[in-house]
Amino acid sequence: MKLFSSLTNRIFLASAALAVLSIGVAIAIVNVRVTREAEGELERGLEEAARLVEQHHETQVESSLRLARLVADLPRFKAAVDLADPPTVEPLAKDYRDQMGSALVVVIHRSGRLLARVGGDATAAPGTDLPGIREALSDRETTAFWPSSHAILEVVTVPIFIGQPGPEILGTLSVGFEFDERLAQRLKALTESEIAFALDGRIQAATLAKDDFPRLEGLLGSSGTSRLRLGDEEFLALSRPLASLARPGTAPRQESLAPMALILRSRTKRLSFIGPLHTLLASTALLAVALGTLVSYAIARTVTRPLRAITATMGEMAATGDLTRKAPLPAPGKWQDEDARLLANNFAVMTEAIARFQREAGQRERLASLGRLSTVIAHEIRNPLMIIKTAIRTLRHHEIPEVERGEALRDIDGEVVRLNRLVEGVLDFARPIQFEFGTVDVNRVCQAAATSAMAGTHPREVFFSLDPGLSPIVTDGERLHGVLVNLLTNARNALDARKAGPGASAIDSRPDLELVTQRAAGDRVVITVRDRGVGIEAENLPRVWEPYFTSRRGGTGLGLAIVRNVIDGLGGSIAIDSRPAVGTDVRIELPPRPPASAPARPGERTA
């Protein structure tokens, strides 16, 4: 299989499989342990909440008993009860109820007559038929649960007596407090649990919605913890009888009125951290797999990276035609493969030899071109010399009009300039170019070249796409400026020819003339001159670098040849891509520093 044919793939798959297996087992173990601990903690918390409810109940009963004893022992209150006059007792009962904060205060005379009943909505027979009254008249303190329409009412009853020893019972005082929704909310804040109070098998008050009461009633009297789903949440529930909290010696309760407290905790909320924990574990697993893969990848790259670098460089050579590209050498290190490094070194030596051969071949080609130069010079110089000769002959006549004299002088001046341009072009092409290297801002050189090339008649707007993060390079700024002026001038001429040519309608809406800079691999700089002119015919494209080849009337055919000589001397490469009636792209790629063998002017710095 091709998947296992690569050493890198085999290392990747083995490392990933080992990481996934080990981490998967670890996640499963952690998941089971965490879930088990969370369930145990939830049950322990539910038991603790039940104990807090019991303690609160006991505290409330003790507090109500102490307050009832204190009020029952007040002389003023005893005197009012002894009078057996309800109008006298009732104001006192209201005042003491407000001071104690009780839900209910009931005063019974020893004869069984109801003297006062303040607060609550207790519904029972008056007098001694109320729960706990007969026991209190027998000198026993009692607690009992009285019926109420909206809550559970627990009442403590104490005897009112005078005289020591052998006290005389005057009556009874009953003080009640409610298990209502307010108390449930206070206990919920204290225990962080949902609370419900039930009497006679029905929920009387709870922190949950009334719509859930029927489902809660099904849990009353169950032993241990139970599970219940309400809406989108799952709860653990624990029921505790409130009557069991009454102390020995209290009045017997009625079984049909058995009160219950129901404590519930949301299992969904308590275990909600498990979902994010699973996500965290999965993320950690993925990170561990990724790290394992990266480590294996790093090890494999000590072998494969130099080979890939050489392969990529060879691909770039084939794509650009630049045989002088160098493959980046791997940095020496503890894990570096020595054979791969040796191969990369040999490849670098080979590319250096190719670059030297290309420079020598270029020099030989220029020298060979000098053999053809005589024919070109003879052809190019003959016409200017004839024009100059004719103009001089005209000037020998002393009596010629001033207009003819001016025209003859202009002809001489123009042809001399033409001859001088021809000679300079031939010299630039024939002799080795001397470079003056220095640190150059490529973007600034491009802008200056565009200004120079577009000066004069028929200017064109140049659209810039310059990389602002481009680092300066060491090169010959003046020579690069001349190269760009030459290319931009050619582009302007191609655009002028498009206006009059048949391909004008085929041009798209992109900019006519564009200058682009960008960064390439190895800190190299790429400059692209892109125009939408007439383009170059396919049969002429291979010949554009040949000296004296031109398709423009009046051209010398040395411009692009000189451009290529300059770029070669700077250690760069240049390529042309053109299609008729579409446009031309000229791509220049320059190194960050010139080659060591590049000719420099004496005394000039090369770094």
N, C-alpha and C positions, 0 to 999 in steps of 0.2 A: 504494500500500500504506500502511496505517495506521502501519506500523513506521517508515516514512521521512517521515511527514507532520509529525513533531515536529522542531524544530530541535535540541532536546536529544538526541533519539535519533540524529539524523544525526551530531552531534559525538561521541557515545559510540561509535557503530559505526566511524567513521573512525579514531578514536584507538585503539580496541581492535584493529582490524585491522592498523594500522601497528605497534603494539607487539608483537602476536603474530608478525607476519612477521619483523620485525627480530630479536626475541629468539629465535625458532625457528631462524633461520639461525646466530645466534651460538652457540646451544646445540649445533647439529650440528657446527660447526667445533671448538668446545671439546671435544666428546665424542670426535671422531676424533683430535685431537692428544693428548688426555690418555691415551686407550687406547693409542695408538702409543708414547708415551713410557713408559707403564707396562710394556708388553710389552718394550721395549728395556731398561728398567731391570731387569726380571726376568731376561732373558737375560744381561745383564752381571753381575748378582749370582750367577747360576749358574756362570758362568766363574770369577768370583772365588772362589766356594766350592770349585770344582775345584782351583784353584791352591793354596788353603789346605790341601786334603787332600794334594796333592803335596808341599807344603813340610813338612807334618807327617810324611809318610812319609820324606822325605829326612833330616829332623832325627832321626827315630827310628833310621834306619839308621846315621847318623854317630855317634849316641850309643852304639848297641850295639857298633859297631866300636871306639870308644875304650875302652869298658869291657872288651871282650874282649882288646884289646891289653894293657891294664893288668893284667888278671888273668894273662894268658899270660906276662907278664914277671916275675911274682912268684917269687923264688927258692924259696920253700917249695912253691909249686905245681909248679914245674919239677922239683924233686927228687922229688916224689910221682909225677909222670908218668914220670920216668926209671926209677923202681922197677918200673913196670908192674904195680902191685898194686891191683886195684879196691877192696878194703876200705879202703886208705889214701886213694885219690883221691876216693871217693864222698862222705865227710863234708866234704872241702874243697869239692867241687862244690856240695853243698847249701848250705854257708855262703855261698859267693860268689853263688849264685843269689838267696839271700835279700837279700844286700846290693845286688845290681844290680836287683832287682825284675823279673827276666826270667821269661818263661814256660817256658823250656827251657834247660838246660845239658847239653852232650854232650862228653865227653872221649874221644878216640881215640888209641891208641898208634901209633907209627910203623909198627908191624908190622900194623896194621889191626885190632888187638884193641880192643873196647869196654871202656874203663875205668870210665866213669860215664855215666849218663843220668838226669837229675833234672828232673821236671816234664813237662808236656805229655803227649799221648797219641800221639806220633809212631809211625807204623807203617811201618817200612821195614827193609830188610836191614841187619844190623849191619856195622860196620867200614867199609871203603873203598867199599862199595856205596852209602852214603848220599850224597845230592847235595852237591857241593862239597868232599868230603873229599879226593879224589885231587888236586884243584887246590891245596888248602891244604898237602898233604904235599909239593907241588912248590914251596912257598914263595910261594903266591899267596893273597891275601885274596879271599874270595868271598861272595856273597849268593845264597841259593836259597830256594825255597818248598817246604816240606815238607808232606805231607798230614797233615790232622787231622780228627777226627770232628765237631767243633762250631765250627770257625773256620778261618781261613787262618793258617798259621804261617810267618813269614819268619825265616830263620836266617842269621846272619853267621858265617863260619868263618875263623879266623886260625891260622897255624902257631905251634907252641911250639918255640922254638929256643934254643940256647946257643952262646956263643963268637962272637968277632969277630976277624978277618974269617973268612969261610968258615963260616958258622953250621952247627950240626948240628941237624937237625929231630928233636925228641923226640916230636912228635905234633900233634894239632889240638884246638882249643877252639871249640866251636860255641855261640853264644848266640842264642836265638830270642825273638821277641815276636809276639803274636797280633793278628790283625784280627778281634776278636770284638765282641759286642754292647756291652760296656762302652766300647771304643774308638769304636764308632759313635755312642754317646750323647754322648761327649765332643766328637767332631767335629760333631755336630748342634748342640750348644750353642755351639760356636765359629763355625760357618758359617751357623746358622739354616736348615739344610737337612736333609732326610731322607738318610741314608747307608745304603748296602748294599754288602757285600763278597761277591764270587762267585769260585768256583774251578771250573774244568772245566765251565763253563756252568751251574753251580748256585749259588744264593744260600746262603751259609754263615751270615751274620749280617747283621742289619739293624735299623734303628730302627722299621720298620713291622711290622705283624702278619704272622705266618707264613702266614696265608691268602693274602696278597698276593704271596708269593714266586714262584709260577708265572708271574704276569703280569709281574713284574720281570725274570725270566729271558729273556723275549722281547726285551728292550731291550739285552741284553749284546752288545757288539761293534758296535752301530750308530754311525754317524758323525753328528756334529752333535747338535742337540737333538731330542728326541722328546716327544710328548705322550702322556700315559697318564691314564685316569680310574680312580680307585680309590674306590668308593662314591660319595659325593656330591661328591668333590673331583677337580679336574683338575690334573695335575702336568706340569711340564716336567722332562725327565730328560736327563742328560749322563753318558755312560760313559767312563771313563778306565782304560787298562791299567796295573796296578801294576808289572808286570815291566819296563815301559819305564823305570822309575825306577832300575834297577840300572846301575851305572857300567860303562864299558868295562873289559874285563879280567876280569869276573866269570864265574862258571861258566855255561855255556849252560843255559837252562831247558828243561823239557819242554813242548812246545806243548800237550799234552793237559791240562796243569795251569796254563794261562795264567790268572793272577789278574786280576780287574777290580774297580774301584771305581765305584759307581753313585751319582750325586748327583741328588737330586730336590728341587724346590721347588714348593710348592702355588700354582698359578696362581689358583685360586679365592680363597685367602686374600690373596695379594698384590694382586689386582685387586678385592678386596671393597670398597675405598673408592670404586670407581666408582659403585656403587649409591647410597650416601648422597650422592655428588657429583651424580648425576642428580636425586635428590630436592631437593638444595639449589638446583640450577639451575632445576628446575621451580618451586620455591617463589619463587626470585628472579624468574622470569618472571611468575608470577602476581602478585607484589608490584608488578612494573613495570607490568603491565597495569592493576592496580588503581589505582596512582598516576596513570597516564596517564588512566584513566577519571575519577578524582577531579578531576584538573586540568581536564579538559574539562567535568566537571560543575560545578566552581566557576565557570568562565567562563560556562557556560550559565545558571547560577543568577542571575548579575547581571541577566539579563533576566527569567527565569521566576519567581524567588523573590517579587518584589513582587506579581506577578500572582496567584501561588498564595496569598499571604498575604491579598490582598483577597478571593479566591474563598472561602478557608476562613472568613474573618470573615463573609462574606455567608451561608455555610452555617450558621454558628452563630447568626446573626440569625434565620434561618428556623426553626432547631430550637428556640431558647429564646424567641423573640419579643422579645428585647432589641435594639432598634434603635440603642442608644447605643454598641455595641461599636466599638472603634477598631482598624483594621488597623495592625500594627507597621510603623513607617517604616524603610526600609533605611538603614543607616548610610552616611554619605558616604564615598566611597573612590575610588581611582584607576580601578577597573574597574566602578564603578557606572553602570548605564544611566540617563541623565538622563530619558528619556521615562517609564520605569517609575517613577522617583522622583516625577516630577510627577503621575502618575496616583495614586500612593499619597497624596501630599499633598492632592490634591483630594478623595479619598475620606475622609481624616481631617476635612477641613473640612465635608464633607457630614454625617458622623456627628455632629459637634459641633452642627451646626445642627439635626439631628433630636433630639438630646438636649435642646437648649434649647427646641425646640418641644414636646417631651413634658412638660417641666417646666411650661411655660406652660399647656399643655392640661390638665395635672393640676390646676393652680391654678384654671383656669376651671371644671373639673368640680367641684371642691370648692365654688366659689362658687355654681354652679348647683344643687348639692345643698342649699345653704342654703334655697333656695326650697321644697324638700320637707321641710326640717327642722321647720318650724312644725307641720305635720300630725303628724309623729312625736312632737315634744315634747308637743303637746297630748294625744296618745293615751297617751304614757308617763307624763306627770305627773299626769293626772287620777286614776288609781287610787291612787297614793301620797297625794295630797292628800285624797282621800275617807277613806282609812284614818286619816290624821293628824287630820282633822276629827272623825271618830267618836271617836278616842281622847281628844281634848281635851274633847269633850262629856262623856265618861265621867268625866274628871278634875274637872269642875265640881261634881259631886256630892260634898259634903263627907263624907257618911257612906257610903262605898263600901268593900267589903272590900279588905284589903291585897293579896290575890292579884289582883283585877281591876285595882287601881292599877298593880301591877308589869307585868301583861300590856300595859296601855295604854302605859306608858312604853317597854317593849320594842318595841311596834309603831311608836311614833313614832321611836325610834332607828333601827330597821331601815329604815324608809321614807326617813328623812333620808339614810342611807348610800346607799340605792339612787338617790335623786335626785342626790346628789353624784357618784356614779359615772357617771350618765347625762350630767350637765353636763360632767364632765371628758372623757368620750369625745367629746362634741360639740365641745368646744373643741380637743381634740387633732386632730380631723379638719378643723375649719374654719380654724384659724389656721396660718400658716407655722411649721414646726418649727425651732427654734433648736438647733444642734448644738454640742457641746463635744468637739472632736477631740483625740485623744492616741494614744500608742502602746499597743496593746491586744494581749494574748495571747488569741487566739481560743479555744484549748482551755480556758483557765481560765474564760473567760466562759461557755462551754458547760456546764462542770461546775457553776458557780454557778447558772446558770439552771435546770438540772435539779433542783438541791437546792430552789430556791424553788418551782418548779412542782409538785413532788411533796410539798410540805409539806401538812399538814392531813389531812382524811379521804380515804379511798380512795387511798393512795399507790401508785405503780407503780414497778417497777424499771426503770431506764433503762440500756440496754446501750450502752457507749461504744466507738467505733472512731475514735480520734483520731490524726491523723498527728503523731508526735513531732517530725518535722523541719519542722513548719510555722513559718514566720517571722512575727514580729509585724507587724501592719499598723497604719496610722493611720486611726482611725475613732472613732465615739462609742460607748464601751463600755457606758454606761448605756442608751442607746437600743437597742443590739444585745441587751443583756440582757433588756429588756422585750419585744422581738420574740420571742426564743426562749422566754420564759416563756409568752407568748400562744400560740405554736404548740404547745408541750408540753402546755399545759392543754387545748387543743382535742384533741390526740392522746389524752390521758387520758380525756376525755369520750367520744371515739369508741370507746375500748376498753371503757368502762363500758357504753355502749349495745350493744356487741357481745355482752356477757354475756347480755343479756336479749333480743337480737334473733335472727331466724331464720338469720342468716349465720354463727353461731358455729362450726358444724361445718365450714365451708369454709376455716378458717384453717389455714395450714401450720405446721410446727414451728419456723419462724424466730422470733427475738426479737419480743415484742409491741411494744416501744418501743425505738427505736435512734437514737442521735445520732452522726453521722459527719462528720468533717472531712477535707479533702484539698486538695492543691495543684492548681491549674489553670494553663493557659498564661498567660504574662505576669505571674507572681507573684500571680495572683489566688487567692482562697481560696473554697472551696465548703463550705457547711454544709448537711447533709441531715437533716431530721427525718422518720423513717420509722416509721409505726405500722401495726399489723395490725387496725385497728378496722373499723367498719361501712363505711367508705368514703363516697364522694359519688356520687350519681346522675349519670349522664351529662348529663341535661338541666339539672342545677343547677351543673355544673362551670364553665361560662362566667360565671356570676353571682356566684361566691364573692367577687369583689373589689368588688362593688357595695355602697355604703353601705346599711345597714338591712336587708340580706338575711341571713336566718338560718334554719336548719332545726332549731335547738335551742330548746326551750321555755325561755323566760326570758332568751335572748340579745338583745343590742341590735343586732347586725348591723354593728357598727363595728370589731370587733377586727381582721379581716383587711384592711379598708380602711385602718386606721391603720398596720398592719404594712407594707402596700405603700407608703404615703407615706414611712415611715421609711427603707425600703430604697432607694426612689428618691432620697431626699435624701442618702443615703450613697454614691450613685453606683453602686449594685449592681443586681441583678435578682433576681426571685423567680418561681418557677413551681411549679405543683401538678400532680401526676399521681396520679389516684385511680381505683380500681375498686370497685364495690360488693361487699361481703362478702370483699374481699381486703386492702384497706388503702390508705393514702395516703402519698405521698412529697412533701415540700415541700423544694425545692432553692433555696438562697440562694447567690448568687455575689457577692463583694465585691471591689473593687479594692484594691491595696496602699496607695493614698492616695485621699482624697476628691476629688471634682471641685472645680475652682477656684471654681465658682459656687455651691457648697453654702453655705447660710446658717449662720453661726457666731455664737455669743454674743460680745458686745463684750468685748474683752480676752483672749479665749481663743486659744490657739495652734492653727494649722491644719496644722502640719507635724510 
